Amino acid sequence: MQEGQHEEQQDQPLTRQKRWQAEHPKARWAHLELASALRRGIVTKQPCEVCGAAQVDGHHDNYDMPAVVRWLCRRHHRAVHAKRG
């Protein structure tokens, strides 16, 4: 990295994802814990609980329990968030 380049990167605005992570540290922690549990085989993905689709995201109803998730396809995961506002 060239001299002064580090300072320029600090001045750049945060991406939407980085801003969300900074604003939701508990949620970020739960996501990282779930990813770790998946890698270690403690948790395994299940089909979407609504439609049975194989490609799913884990939805946390309670961030204090990071390994307890509802497995939802992207469509149904978005629908859950849309209902919550």
C-alpha positions as CSV (number, residue, x, y, z in Angstrom):
1,M,0.0,0.0,0.0
2,Q,1.4,3.4,-0.9
3,E,1.9,6.2,1.5
4,G,-1.4,8.1,2.1
5,Q,-3.5,5.3,0.5
6,H,-4.7,4.1,3.9
7,E,-6.0,7.5,4.8
8,E,-8.0,7.8,1.6
9,Q,-9.7,4.5,2.3
10,Q,-10.8,5.7,5.7
11,D,-12.5,8.7,4.1
12,Q,-14.6,6.6,1.8
13,P,-18.2,6.1,2.9
14,L,-19.2,2.8,4.4
15,T,-20.9,0.3,2.1
16,R,-24.6,-0.5,3.0
17,Q,-23.4,-3.8,4.4
18,K,-20.7,-2.3,6.6
19,R,-23.1,0.3,7.8
20,W,-25.6,-2.4,8.7
21,Q,-22.9,-4.3,10.6
22,A,-21.9,-1.3,12.6
23,E,-25.5,-0.5,13.5
24,H,-26.4,-4.1,14.4
25,P,-23.5,-5.6,16.3
26,K,-25.6,-8.3,18.0
27,A,-27.1,-9.4,14.7
28,R,-23.7,-9.5,13.2
29,W,-22.4,-11.6,16.1
30,A,-25.3,-14.1,15.6
31,H,-24.6,-14.4,11.9
32,L,-20.9,-15.1,12.5
33,E,-21.8,-17.7,15.2
34,L,-24.2,-19.4,12.9
35,A,-21.6,-19.5,10.1
36,S,-19.1,-21.0,12.5
37,A,-21.6,-23.6,13.7
38,L,-22.4,-24.5,10.0
39,R,-18.7,-24.9,9.2
40,R,-18.1,-27.1,12.3
41,G,-21.2,-29.3,11.5
42,I,-23.0,-28.3,14.7
43,V,-25.9,-27.0,12.6
44,T,-27.0,-28.2,9.2
45,K,-29.1,-26.3,6.7
46,Q,-32.7,-27.6,6.2
47,P,-35.1,-26.9,3.4
48,C,-37.3,-23.8,3.5
49,E,-39.9,-24.3,6.2
50,V,-42.5,-22.7,3.9
51,C,-41.9,-24.1,0.4
52,G,-39.2,-26.7,0.8
53,A,-36.6,-24.9,-1.4
54,A,-33.1,-26.2,-0.9
55,Q,-31.3,-22.8,-1.2
56,V,-32.0,-21.1,2.2
57,D,-30.9,-18.4,4.6
58,G,-31.1,-18.8,8.4
59,H,-33.5,-16.3,10.0
60,H,-32.9,-15.4,13.6
61,D,-36.0,-14.8,15.6
62,N,-33.7,-14.2,18.7
63,Y,-30.2,-13.0,18.3
64,D,-29.3,-14.3,21.7
65,M,-29.6,-17.8,20.3
66,P,-27.4,-17.7,17.2
67,A,-27.7,-21.4,16.4
68,V,-31.5,-21.5,16.5
69,V,-32.8,-20.3,13.2
70,R,-35.7,-20.7,10.8
71,W,-34.6,-21.9,7.4
72,L,-36.2,-19.8,4.7
73,C,-35.6,-19.4,1.0
74,R,-34.8,-15.8,0.0
75,R,-38.4,-15.1,-1.0
76,H,-39.9,-16.2,2.3
77,H,-37.0,-14.6,4.3
78,R,-37.8,-11.3,2.7
79,A,-41.5,-11.8,3.4
80,V,-40.8,-12.3,7.1
81,H,-38.8,-9.0,7.2
82,A,-41.5,-7.1,5.3
83,K,-44.1,-8.2,7.8
84,R,-42.0,-6.9,10.7
85,G,-41.6,-3.5,9.0
